[in-house]
């Protein structure tokens, strides 16, 4: 039996973006019916905001640079209890969100995606290795049942806000997982498809400099 789609506005999809005008149309076109797209424009120098509005998304500007700052601005601006977060580069399919939302409704407090590359080369080896090391440490030190750093996730807005402010840059997903573990949340991980980005260049894995900056943020959070 096919499960009914969510009613309009029941789930907000927060999409943090900086210079993702090229990829956004594909991402927004794949947002499931009944899900509301909220793009956080984090200092873009291209037409990200205009493209988002032109494709039906709400746009929220966030002047403080950083992934975590953008995500937290989007969560604060959301007007629904259920909130999903995914990147605006097209590497993950918004069509997989309903399956994650169902796991949340079934009793999870946080549902996160474990990225499964569709082909060799989608995930640079240095970025993948760093992710594996950090996930191993999260399992060992915090007992978290995760093998990825929650690049796509679904939770409840009220619970996320109750955790308080977190790292404003790349350390945000780690601090979220650590905070969720400390709060006793039930965390569920599910495989999701990981594809080549639809346009532009990754701010993290697209260069050694970006990867090093992210690593520095990760280490600052892991302490």
C-alpha positions as CSV (number, residue, x, y, z in Angstrom):
1,X,0.0,0.0,0.0
2,X,1.4,3.4,-1.0
3,X,1.7,5.8,1.9
4,X,0.1,9.2,1.5
5,X,2.3,12.2,0.8
6,X,2.7,14.8,3.5
7,X,0.3,17.8,3.4
8,X,1.8,21.0,2.2
9,X,4.0,22.7,4.7
10,X,4.3,19.7,7.0
11,X,8.1,19.3,6.4
12,X,10.5,22.1,5.8
13,X,13.7,21.3,3.8
14,X,16.5,23.6,4.8
15,X,19.1,24.0,2.0
16,X,22.2,25.9,3.1
17,X,23.8,27.5,0.0
18,X,26.7,29.6,-1.2
19,X,27.0,30.0,-4.9
20,X,24.8,27.1,-5.9
21,X,22.8,28.8,-8.7
22,X,23.8,26.1,-11.2
23,X,22.7,23.1,-9.1
24,X,19.6,24.5,-7.3
25,X,17.0,24.1,-10.1
26,X,17.5,20.3,-10.1
27,X,17.5,20.1,-6.3
28,X,14.3,22.2,-6.0
29,X,12.6,20.3,-8.8
30,X,13.1,17.1,-6.8
31,X,11.6,18.3,-3.5
32,X,8.7,15.9,-2.7
33,X,5.1,17.2,-3.0
34,X,4.0,18.8,0.3
35,X,7.6,19.6,1.4
36,X,8.5,23.3,1.6
37,X,12.0,24.3,0.4
38,X,13.8,27.0,2.4
39,X,17.1,28.1,0.9
40,X,19.6,29.9,3.2
41,X,21.7,32.2,1.1
42,X,25.1,32.3,2.9
43,X,26.8,35.1,1.2
44,X,26.5,34.0,-2.4
45,X,28.0,36.1,-5.2
46,X,26.0,34.4,-7.9
47,X,22.3,34.3,-8.6
48,X,21.5,31.7,-5.9
49,X,18.8,33.7,-4.2
50,X,17.1,34.7,-7.4
51,X,17.2,31.1,-8.7
52,X,15.8,29.8,-5.4
53,X,12.9,32.3,-5.5
54,X,12.2,31.6,-9.1
55,X,11.9,27.9,-8.4
56,X,9.4,28.4,-5.5
57,X,11.6,28.3,-2.5
58,X,11.6,30.7,0.5
59,X,15.0,32.5,0.8
60,X,16.5,33.5,4.1
61,X,19.8,35.4,4.0
62,X,22.5,34.6,6.6
63,X,25.5,37.0,6.7
64,X,27.6,35.0,9.1
65,X,29.7,32.7,6.9
66,X,29.7,29.0,7.6
67,X,27.7,25.8,7.1
68,X,26.5,25.7,10.7
69,X,25.4,29.3,10.7
70,X,23.4,28.7,7.6
71,X,21.7,25.6,8.8
72,X,20.8,27.1,12.2
73,X,19.4,30.2,10.5
74,X,17.2,27.9,8.4
75,X,16.0,25.9,11.3
76,X,15.1,29.1,13.2
77,X,13.2,30.4,10.2
78,X,11.2,27.2,9.6
79,X,7.5,27.2,10.4
80,X,7.0,23.4,10.7
81,X,7.9,21.0,13.4
82,X,9.5,18.5,11.1
83,X,12.8,19.8,9.5
84,X,15.1,18.2,7.0
85,X,18.5,19.4,6.0
86,X,20.5,18.6,2.8
87,X,23.0,20.3,0.6
88,X,22.1,22.4,-2.4
89,X,24.7,20.9,-4.8
90,X,22.5,18.1,-6.1
91,X,24.7,15.3,-4.6
92,X,21.8,13.9,-2.6
93,X,18.3,13.2,-3.8
94,X,15.5,15.1,-2.0
95,X,13.2,12.3,-3.2
96,X,14.7,10.1,-0.5
97,X,13.6,12.4,2.3
98,X,10.1,10.8,2.8
99,X,11.7,7.5,3.8
100,X,13.8,9.3,6.4
101,X,10.8,11.2,7.7
102,X,8.9,7.9,8.2
103,X,11.7,6.7,10.4
104,X,11.3,9.8,12.5
105,X,7.6,9.3,12.8
106,X,8.2,5.7,13.8
107,X,10.1,6.9,16.9
108,X,13.5,8.1,16.0
109,X,14.7,11.5,17.3
110,X,17.2,12.1,14.5
111,X,17.5,10.3,11.2
112,X,20.7,10.7,9.3
113,X,21.8,9.5,5.9
114,X,24.8,7.3,5.2
115,X,26.1,8.3,1.8
116,X,26.6,5.5,-0.7
117,X,28.5,6.7,-3.9
118,X,26.9,5.8,-7.2
119,X,30.3,5.5,-8.8
120,X,34.0,5.7,-8.2
121,X,35.3,9.2,-8.0
122,X,32.1,10.8,-6.6
123,X,33.6,11.0,-3.1
124,X,37.3,12.0,-3.1
125,X,39.4,9.5,-1.2
126,X,40.8,12.1,1.2
127,X,37.4,13.3,2.2
128,X,36.0,9.8,2.5
129,X,38.9,8.7,4.6
130,X,38.5,11.7,7.0
131,X,34.8,11.0,7.3
132,X,35.5,7.3,8.2
133,X,37.9,8.2,10.9
134,X,35.6,10.7,12.5
135,X,32.6,8.4,12.3
136,X,34.7,5.7,14.0
137,X,35.6,8.0,16.8
138,X,31.9,9.0,17.2
139,X,31.0,5.3,17.5
140,X,33.8,4.5,19.9
141,X,33.6,7.6,22.2
142,X,29.9,8.4,22.1
143,X,28.3,5.1,21.2
144,X,26.6,6.6,18.1
145,X,25.4,4.1,15.5
146,X,26.7,6.1,12.6
147,X,29.1,5.6,9.7
148,X,28.8,9.1,8.2
149,X,28.7,12.6,9.6
150,X,25.0,13.3,8.9
151,X,25.3,15.2,5.6
152,X,21.5,14.8,5.2
153,X,19.2,14.6,8.3
154,X,15.7,14.9,9.6
155,X,14.6,15.9,13.1
156,X,12.1,18.0,15.0
157,X,12.6,21.7,15.1
158,X,11.8,22.1,18.8
159,X,14.3,19.4,19.7
160,X,17.0,21.0,17.5
161,X,16.5,24.4,19.0
162,X,16.6,23.0,22.5
163,X,20.2,21.8,21.9
164,X,21.2,25.4,21.7
165,X,23.7,27.2,19.4
166,X,26.4,25.0,17.8
167,X,29.5,25.3,15.7
168,X,29.0,27.9,12.9
169,X,31.2,26.2,10.3
170,X,31.9,22.6,9.2
171,X,31.9,21.3,12.7
172,X,28.1,21.7,13.0
173,X,27.1,18.1,12.0
174,X,29.5,16.6,14.5
175,X,28.4,18.9,17.3
176,X,24.8,18.0,16.5
177,X,25.5,14.3,16.7
178,X,27.4,14.7,20.0
179,X,24.6,16.9,21.4
180,X,22.0,14.4,20.4
181,X,24.0,11.6,22.1
182,X,24.3,13.6,25.2
183,X,20.5,14.3,25.2
184,X,19.8,10.6,24.9
185,X,18.2,10.8,21.4
186,X,17.4,7.7,19.4
187,X,19.5,8.1,16.3
188,X,18.8,6.0,13.2
189,X,21.1,5.9,10.1
190,X,19.8,4.9,6.6
191,X,21.7,4.5,3.3
192,X,21.2,7.4,0.8
193,X,22.4,7.8,-2.7
194,X,25.5,10.0,-3.2
195,X,25.9,11.5,-6.7
196,X,28.2,13.9,-8.4
197,X,27.3,17.5,-7.7
198,X,25.1,19.0,-10.3
199,X,27.3,22.1,-10.7
200,X,29.8,24.3,-9.1
201,X,32.7,23.3,-6.9
202,X,32.6,21.8,-3.4
203,X,33.7,24.2,-0.6
204,X,35.1,21.2,1.3
205,X,36.1,18.2,-0.7
206,X,36.7,20.3,-3.9
207,X,40.2,21.3,-2.7
208,X,42.9,20.4,-0.2
209,X,42.4,23.8,1.4
210,X,38.7,23.2,1.9
211,X,39.3,19.8,3.4
212,X,42.0,21.1,5.7
213,X,39.6,23.8,7.0
214,X,36.9,21.3,7.6
215,X,39.3,19.0,9.4
216,X,40.3,21.9,11.7
217,X,36.7,22.5,12.5
218,X,36.1,18.8,13.1
219,X,39.0,18.6,15.5
220,X,37.9,21.8,17.4
221,X,34.5,20.2,18.0
222,X,35.8,16.7,18.9
223,X,38.3,18.2,21.4
